[in-house]
């Protein structure tokens, strides 16, 4: 049994085939390792794309709601940018952090 294995391993055709397979697996542009890496990058890009698509839809809906109603636009400006009318005073209350 051992004699047969040594004979197969020392065969030059076997060695050439093994070298070719190893070259394809590890050192080729389309190697298995590179294909795995490309597949992971593709999956990540698809997840990112779907997240951005959902964000675009959410923001478009929010934009429609915001610019569709003057009261909502005014509320948004007051909350986000602390805007006020000329006859109003705005008081901003901040909570103290627990460390202070």
ROKOLMI-101526 format. One record per residue: residue number from 1; x, y, z of N, C-alpha, C, CB in turn. Coordinates in nm, 4 decimals. Glycine has a CB too. Layout:
# residues N
{NUM; {X; Y; Z}; {X; Y; Z}; {X; Y; Z}; {X; Y; Z}} ...
# end
This chain:
# residues 100
{1; {0.0824; -0.1184; 0.0000}; {0.0000; 0.0000; 0.0000}; {0.0868; 0.1249; 0.0000}; {-0.0937; -0.0002; 0.1199}} {2; {0.1855; 0.1305; 0.0902}; {0.2731; 0.2463; 0.0988}; {0.3557; 0.2607; -0.0283}; {0.3647; 0.2351; 0.2208}} {3; {0.3945; 0.1499; -0.0850}; {0.4749; 0.1532; -0.2073}; {0.3943; 0.2151; -0.3212}; {0.5222; 0.0109; -0.2457}} {4; {0.2695; 0.1848; -0.3319}; {0.1831; 0.2383; -0.4385}; {0.1627; 0.3891; -0.4217}; {0.0460; 0.1659; -0.4386}} {5; {0.1455; 0.4353; -0.2983}; {0.1272; 0.5782; -0.2726}; {0.2533; 0.6552; -0.3106}; {0.0916; 0.6029; -0.1243}} {6; {0.3675; 0.6034; -0.2771}; {0.4939; 0.6694; -0.3096}; {0.5127; 0.6757; -0.4608}; {0.6123; 0.5956; -0.2437}} {7; {0.4692; 0.5728; -0.5272}; {0.4797; 0.5687; -0.6740}; {0.3884; 0.6737; -0.7379}; {0.4435; 0.4276; -0.7270}} {8; {0.2680; 0.6907; -0.6866}; {0.1735; 0.7894; -0.7402}; {0.2237; 0.9305; -0.7133}; {0.0330; 0.7699; -0.6786}} {9; {0.2725; 0.9562; -0.5933}; {0.3194; 1.0902; -0.5576}; {0.4424; 1.1276; -0.6373}; {0.3496; 1.0987; -0.4085}} {10; {0.5256; 1.0344; -0.6704}; {0.6475; 1.0666; -0.7452}; {0.6241; 1.0721; -0.8960}; {0.7551; 0.9645; -0.7144}} {11; {0.5028; 1.0449; -0.9404}; {0.4689; 1.0514; -1.0828}; {0.4703; 1.1979; -1.1265}; {0.3290; 0.9857; -1.1110}} {12; {0.5387; 1.2287; -1.2354}; {0.5527; 1.3677; -1.2786}; {0.4203; 1.4251; -1.3297}; {0.6592; 1.3782; -1.3874}} {13; {0.3335; 1.3429; -1.3841}; {0.2028; 1.3925; -1.4296}; {0.1139; 1.4313; -1.3104}; {0.1319; 1.2852; -1.5161}} {14; {0.1235; 1.3490; -1.2071}; {0.0491; 1.3808; -1.0847}; {0.1003; 1.5108; -1.0237}; {0.0606; 1.2656; -0.9824}} {15; {0.2297; 1.5275; -1.0173}; {0.2884; 1.6485; -0.9608}; {0.2527; 1.7720; -1.0440}; {0.4402; 1.6338; -0.9512}} {16; {0.2542; 1.7569; -1.1771}; {0.2179; 1.8695; -1.2637}; {0.0711; 1.9058; -1.2457}; {0.2465; 1.8359; -1.4112}} {17; {-0.0137; 1.8054; -1.2357}; {-0.1569; 1.8304; -1.2149}; {-0.1808; 1.8951; -1.0790}; {-0.2372; 1.6991; -1.2262}} {18; {-0.1144; 1.8465; -0.9769}; {-0.1275; 1.9041; -0.8432}; {-0.0800; 2.0496; -0.8410}; {-0.0479; 1.8211; -0.7414}} {19; {0.0311; 2.0776; -0.9053}; {0.0819; 2.2147; -0.9117}; {-0.0164; 2.3048; -0.9857}; {0.2197; 2.2183; -0.9807}} {20; {-0.0746; 2.2550; -1.0932}; {-0.1727; 2.3326; -1.1694}; {-0.2978; 2.3621; -1.0858}; {-0.2116; 2.2575; -1.2977}} {21; {-0.3450; 2.2628; -1.0150}; {-0.4638; 2.2815; -0.9308}; {-0.4344; 2.3822; -0.8194}; {-0.5100; 2.1461; -0.8703}} {22; {-0.3196; 2.3690; -0.7555}; {-0.2833; 2.4644; -0.6506}; {-0.2680; 2.6056; -0.7064}; {-0.1536; 2.4211; -0.5823}} {23; {-0.2141; 2.6161; -0.8262}; {-0.2011; 2.7463; -0.8899}; {-0.3385; 2.8078; -0.9151}; {-0.1233; 2.7342; -1.0214}} {24; {-0.4326; 2.7283; -0.9611}; {-0.5674; 2.7785; -0.9854}; {-0.6398; 2.8154; -0.8561}; {-0.6479; 2.6752; -1.0614}} {25; {-0.6169; 2.7369; -0.7524}; {-0.6888; 2.7605; -0.6279}; {-0.6369; 2.8849; -0.5563}; {-0.6773; 2.6390; -0.5367}} {26; {-0.5076; 2.9062; -0.5543}; {-0.4521; 3.0131; -0.4723}; {-0.3947; 3.1320; -0.5477}; {-0.3478; 2.9578; -0.3876}} {27; {-0.3545; 3.1157; -0.6715}; {-0.2776; 3.2209; -0.7354}; {-0.3403; 3.2747; -0.8630}; {-0.1417; 3.1710; -0.7653}} {28; {-0.4606; 3.2412; -0.8931}; {-0.5234; 3.2851; -1.0164}; {-0.6150; 3.4029; -0.9879}; {-0.6015; 3.1699; -1.0822}} {29; {-0.6460; 3.4795; -1.0888}; {-0.7378; 3.5923; -1.0751}; {-0.8771; 3.5434; -1.0343}; {-0.7453; 3.6722; -1.2071}} {30; {-0.9143; 3.4282; -1.0788}; {-1.0449; 3.3711; -1.0482}; {-1.0326; 3.2576; -0.9472}; {-1.1122; 3.3210; -1.1759}} {31; {-0.9422; 3.2712; -0.8526}; {-0.9213; 3.1643; -0.7554}; {-1.0428; 3.1516; -0.6635}; {-0.7936; 3.1905; -0.6726}} {32; {-1.0487; 3.0424; -0.5967}; {-1.1604; 3.0160; -0.5075}; {-1.1630; 3.1179; -0.3946}; {-1.1521; 2.8738; -0.4512}} {33; {-1.0468; 3.1522; -0.3424}; {-1.0403; 3.2500; -0.2337}; {-1.0888; 3.3872; -0.2810}; {-0.8966; 3.2602; -0.1792}} {34; {-1.0477; 3.4272; -0.3998}; {-1.0925; 3.5563; -0.4537}; {-1.2420; 3.5545; -0.4830}; {-1.0145; 3.5913; -0.5815}} {35; {-1.2917; 3.4436; -0.5334}; {-1.4348; 3.4339; -0.5612}; {-1.5158; 3.4447; -0.4326}; {-1.4667; 3.3024; -0.6329}} {36; {-1.4666; 3.3851; -0.3256}; {-1.5341; 3.3954; -0.1959}; {-1.5341; 3.5404; -0.1479}; {-1.4656; 3.3040; -0.0910}} {37; {-1.4186; 3.6055; -0.1606}; {-1.4072; 3.7458; -0.1196}; {-1.4992; 3.8350; -0.2031}; {-1.2615; 3.7937; -0.1323}} {38; {-1.5040; 3.8137; -0.3343}; {-1.5916; 3.8923; -0.4220}; {-1.7387; 3.8690; -0.3880}; {-1.5655; 3.8571; -0.5694}} {39; {-1.7725; 3.7472; -0.3556}; {-1.9106; 3.7147; -0.3198}; {-1.9510; 3.7859; -0.1902}; {-1.9278; 3.5620; -0.3045}} {40; {-1.8601; 3.7903; -0.0921}; {-1.8886; 3.8626; 0.0322}; {-1.9048; 4.0117; 0.0060}; {-1.7770; 3.8390; 0.1350}} {41; {-1.8196; 4.0693; -0.0775}; {-1.8314; 4.2112; -0.1109}; {-1.9637; 4.2396; -0.1826}; {-1.7129; 4.2555; -0.1986}} {42; {-2.0040; 4.1501; -0.2714}; {-2.1300; 4.1667; -0.3428}; {-2.2482; 4.1623; -0.2464}; {-2.1451; 4.0586; -0.4501}} {43; {-2.2460; 4.0681; -0.1519}; {-2.3535; 4.0601; -0.0535}; {-2.3612; 4.1874; 0.0299}; {-2.3335; 3.9389; 0.0374}} {44; {-2.2459; 4.2373; 0.0705}; {-2.2434; 4.3606; 0.1496}; {-2.2949; 4.4787; 0.0677}; {-2.1008; 4.3894; 0.2001}} {45; {-2.2556; 4.4863; -0.0577}; {-2.3018; 4.5955; -0.1433}; {-2.4522; 4.5878; -0.1661}; {-2.2284; 4.5927; -0.2772}} {46; {-2.5058; 4.4680; -0.1810}; {-2.6503; 4.4535; -0.1990}; {-2.7259; 4.4935; -0.0732}; {-2.6851; 4.3098; -0.2372}} {47; {-2.6738; 4.4573; 0.0436}; {-2.7372; 4.4984; 0.1687}; {-2.7332; 4.6502; 0.1831}; {-2.6682; 4.4315; 0.2889}} {48; {-2.6210; 4.7101; 0.1516}; {-2.6071; 4.8551; 0.1595}; {-2.7016; 4.9227; 0.0617}; {-2.4624; 4.8974; 0.1317}} {49; {-2.7121; 4.8674; -0.0568}; {-2.8009; 4.9241; -0.1584}; {-2.9459; 4.9197; -0.1117}; {-2.7858; 4.8488; -0.2914}} {50; {-2.9876; 4.8080; -0.0552}; {-3.1264; 4.7973; -0.0087}; {-3.1513; 4.8929; 0.1081}; {-3.1586; 4.6518; 0.0336}} {51; {-3.0516; 4.9113; 0.1960}; {-3.0675; 5.0059; 0.3058}; {-3.0828; 5.1489; 0.2523}; {-2.9474; 4.9971; 0.4019}} {52; {-2.9995; 5.1855; 0.1553}; {-3.0092; 5.3185; 0.0976}; {-3.1426; 5.3383; 0.0247}; {-2.8927; 5.3426; 0.0021}} {53; {-3.1906; 5.2355; -0.0411}; {-3.3202; 5.2458; -0.1086}; {-3.4319; 5.2707; -0.0076}; {-3.3494; 5.1181; -0.1895}} {54; {-3.4292; 5.1996; 0.1044}; {-3.5323; 5.2203; 0.2060}; {-3.5200; 5.3591; 0.2679}; {-3.5228; 5.1125; 0.3152}} {55; {-3.3985; 5.4081; 0.2874}; {-3.3794; 5.5431; 0.3404}; {-3.4307; 5.6487; 0.2422}; {-3.2308; 5.5675; 0.3714}} {56; {-3.4066; 5.6276; 0.1142}; {-3.4560; 5.7210; 0.0124}; {-3.6079; 5.7256; 0.0152}; {-3.4062; 5.6807; -0.1283}} {57; {-3.6711; 5.6091; 0.0235}; {-3.8177; 5.6046; 0.0293}; {-3.8703; 5.6726; 0.1552}; {-3.8670; 5.4595; 0.0239}} {58; {-3.8049; 5.6475; 0.2688}; {-3.8475; 5.7084; 0.3945}; {-3.8330; 5.8600; 0.3899}; {-3.7669; 5.6514; 0.5113}} {59; {-3.7205; 5.9080; 0.3380}; {-3.6984; 6.0523; 0.3304}; {-3.7905; 6.1194; 0.2294}; {-3.5540; 6.0809; 0.2945}} {60; {-3.8222; 6.0504; 0.1210}; {-3.9161; 6.1073; 0.0235}; {-4.0546; 6.1214; 0.0860}; {-3.9232; 6.0192; -0.1041}} {61; {-4.0943; 6.0218; 0.1637}; {-4.2232; 6.0283; 0.2322}; {-4.2237; 6.1414; 0.3349}; {-4.2550; 5.8939; 0.3005}} {62; {-4.1157; 6.1525; 0.4094}; {-4.1036; 6.2593; 0.5084}; {-4.1043; 6.3969; 0.4414}; {-3.9754; 6.2413; 0.5908}} {63; {-4.0407; 6.4078; 0.3280}; {-4.0378; 6.5346; 0.2539}; {-4.1780; 6.5720; 0.2075}; {-3.9423; 6.5252; 0.1327}} {64; {-4.2513; 6.4753; 0.1562}; {-4.3890; 6.5018; 0.1125}; {-4.4751; 6.5498; 0.2286}; {-4.4508; 6.3759; 0.0501}} {65; {-4.4609; 6.4840; 0.3429}; {-4.5377; 6.5246; 0.4600}; {-4.4981; 6.6640; 0.5058}; {-4.5186; 6.4248; 0.5736}} {66; {-4.3688; 6.6912; 0.5010}; {-4.3176; 6.8178; 0.5521}; {-4.3582; 6.9358; 0.4647}; {-4.1671; 6.8119; 0.5632}} {67; {-4.3366; 6.9249; 0.3379}; {-4.3649; 7.0363; 0.2484}; {-4.5106; 7.0396; 0.2018}; {-4.2737; 7.0295; 0.1287}} {68; {-4.5852; 6.9398; 0.2389}; {-4.7261; 6.9365; 0.2025}; {-4.8130; 7.0173; 0.2975}; {-4.7745; 6.7944; 0.1985}} {69; {-4.7656; 7.0420; 0.4174}; {-4.8451; 7.1106; 0.5178}; {-4.7609; 7.2209; 0.5809}; {-4.8963; 7.0115; 0.6256}} {70; {-4.8107; 7.3425; 0.5836}; {-4.7378; 7.4571; 0.6357}; {-4.7142; 7.4446; 0.7869}; {-4.8140; 7.5860; 0.6047}} {71; {-4.8101; 7.3887; 0.8592}; {-4.7939; 7.3732; 1.0036}; {-4.6820; 7.2747; 1.0376}; {-4.9251; 7.3266; 1.0665}} {72; {-4.6728; 7.1670; 0.9630}; {-4.5669; 7.0700; 0.9872}; {-4.4300; 7.1288; 0.9530}; {-4.5918; 6.9427; 0.9058}} {73; {-4.4256; 7.2103; 0.8479}; {-4.3007; 7.2757; 0.8111}; {-4.2564; 7.3711; 0.9219}; {-4.3165; 7.3515; 0.6777}} {74; {-4.3515; 7.4456; 0.9756}; {-4.3200; 7.5379; 1.0839}; {-4.2736; 7.4619; 1.2089}; {-4.4423; 7.6251; 1.1168}} {75; {-4.3397; 7.3525; 1.2411}; {-4.3009; 7.2714; 1.3561}; {-4.1601; 7.2151; 1.3376}; {-4.4013; 7.1572; 1.3775}} {76; {-4.1300; 7.1698; 1.2173}; {-3.9974; 7.1159; 1.1893}; {-3.8906; 7.2242; 1.2061}; {-3.9922; 7.0571; 1.0472}} {77; {-3.9165; 7.3444; 1.1538}; {-3.8197; 7.4530; 1.1646}; {-3.7991; 7.4937; 1.3096}; {-3.8652; 7.5732; 1.0823}} {78; {-3.9045; 7.4926; 1.3876}; {-3.8929; 7.5299; 1.5286}; {-3.8127; 7.4261; 1.6065}; {-4.0319; 7.5465; 1.5910}} {79; {-3.8408; 7.2988; 1.5833}; {-3.7741; 7.1936; 1.6598}; {-3.6298; 7.1727; 1.6165}; {-3.8501; 7.0639; 1.6463}} {80; {-3.6078; 7.1720; 1.4880}; {-3.4769; 7.1357; 1.4371}; {-3.3790; 7.2525; 1.4375}; {-3.4900; 7.0813; 1.2983}} {81; {-3.4251; 7.3684; 1.3973}; {-3.3357; 7.4823; 1.3794}; {-3.3623; 7.5956; 1.4782}; {-3.3480; 7.5345; 1.2392}} {82; {-3.4495; 7.5730; 1.5767}; {-3.4813; 7.6696; 1.6806}; {-3.5241; 7.8042; 1.6226}; {-3.3623; 7.6883; 1.7718}} {83; {-3.5986; 7.8006; 1.5161}; {-3.6498; 7.9234; 1.4557}; {-3.7735; 7.9701; 1.5327}; {-3.6835; 7.9014; 1.3051}} {84; {-3.8024; 8.0990; 1.5203}; {-3.9158; 8.1552; 1.5925}; {-3.9737; 8.2707; 1.5127}; {-3.8741; 8.2019; 1.7340}} {85; {-4.0913; 8.3106; 1.5544}; {-4.1512; 8.4305; 1.4961}; {-4.0918; 8.5524; 1.5660}; {-4.3075; 8.4284; 1.5092}} {86; {-4.1091; 8.6704; 1.5073}; {-4.0521; 8.7909; 1.5661}; {-4.1116; 8.8231; 1.7028}; {-4.0725; 8.9077; 1.4730}} {87; {-4.2348; 8.7877; 1.7236}; {-4.3018; 8.8223; 1.8487}; {-4.2862; 8.7151; 1.9567}; {-4.4482; 8.8464; 1.8227}} {88; {-4.2039; 8.6167; 1.9341}; {-4.1910; 8.5063; 2.0281}; {-4.0521; 8.5033; 2.0904}; {-4.2203; 8.3738; 1.9586}} {89; {-4.0440; 8.4423; 2.2049}; {-3.9170; 8.4121; 2.2692}; {-3.9051; 8.2612; 2.2797}; {-3.9059; 8.4799; 2.4095}} {90; {-3.7854; 8.2096; 2.2555}; {-3.7631; 8.0656; 2.2602}; {-3.6742; 8.0341; 2.3790}; {-3.6997; 8.0137; 2.1282}} {91; {-3.7177; 7.9397; 2.4588}; {-3.6396; 7.8930; 2.5724}; {-3.6007; 7.7484; 2.5449}; {-3.7194; 7.9065; 2.7070}} {92; {-3.4732; 7.7190; 2.5565}; {-3.4226; 7.5848; 2.5334}; {-3.3762; 7.5288; 2.6666}; {-3.3072; 7.5842; 2.4284}} {93; {-3.4326; 7.4179; 2.7062}; {-3.3962; 7.3521; 2.8306}; {-3.3103; 7.2320; 2.7976}; {-3.5218; 7.3104; 2.9116}} {94; {-3.1952; 7.2239; 2.8604}; {-3.1064; 7.1104; 2.8411}; {-3.0942; 7.0351; 2.9721}; {-2.9675; 7.1559; 2.7903}} {95; {-3.0958; 6.9065; 2.9637}; {-3.0802; 6.8246; 3.0827}; {-2.9324; 6.8128; 3.1157}; {-3.1436; 6.6850; 3.0630}} {96; {-2.9028; 6.8145; 3.2424}; {-2.7648; 6.7962; 3.2848}; {-2.7315; 6.6490; 3.2723}; {-2.7422; 6.8471; 3.4304}} {97; {-2.6096; 6.6235; 3.2333}; {-2.5683; 6.4840; 3.2249}; {-2.5448; 6.4305; 3.3647}; {-2.4413; 6.4684; 3.1383}} {98; {-2.5417; 6.3001; 3.3773}; {-2.5259; 6.2375; 3.5080}; {-2.3864; 6.2593; 3.5651}; {-2.5550; 6.0890; 3.4984}} {99; {-2.2903; 6.2890; 3.4806}; {-2.1521; 6.3068; 3.5259}; {-2.1334; 6.4402; 3.5969}; {-2.0559; 6.2970; 3.4077}} {100; {-2.2136; 6.5389; 3.5654}; {-2.1979; 6.6718; 3.6243}; {-2.2602; 6.6821; 3.7611}; {-2.2577; 6.7757; 3.5346}} 
# end
